[in-house]
Amino acid sequence: MKETKSSNPELIQLIRFLMKRSKENNVAIWRDVAGYLAKARRRRVAVNLSRINRYTQKSDVVIVPGKILGAGTLDHSVTVAAFSVSEKAKAKIAAAKAKYLSIPELVETNPKGSNVKIIR
């Protein structure tokens, strides 16, 4: 079977960044996130806000290795990081007084990945 490879330069750079930080800090979570992002586009994760709301508590830190979609509501404040996010989801995250970060921003603020949940 032919190996699929992304041609998105942002995604390739992000995967390399995560692998580098995983090796530097000896942390497995960033390697796992890079593995999820390296999958083919049709197999990549798309998570609705309702799922994030269901599996998190107030002030949790969550990473989505894919896209956040705007279906559902968010009724508590969390910190969410993802590769991409829809405009509707951004508005709902802001309305819930939650915080959205890009994945590199989350890695910089929490290099050890402590207390970070992966939602897929």
Buried (B, 14 or more C-beta within 10 A) or exposed (E): EEEEEBEEEEBBEBBEBBBEBBEEBEBEBBBBBBEBBBBEEEEBBBBBBBBBBEEBEEEBBBBBBBBBBBBBEBEBBBBBBBBBBBEEBBEBBEEBEBBBBBBBEBBEEBEEBEEBBBBB
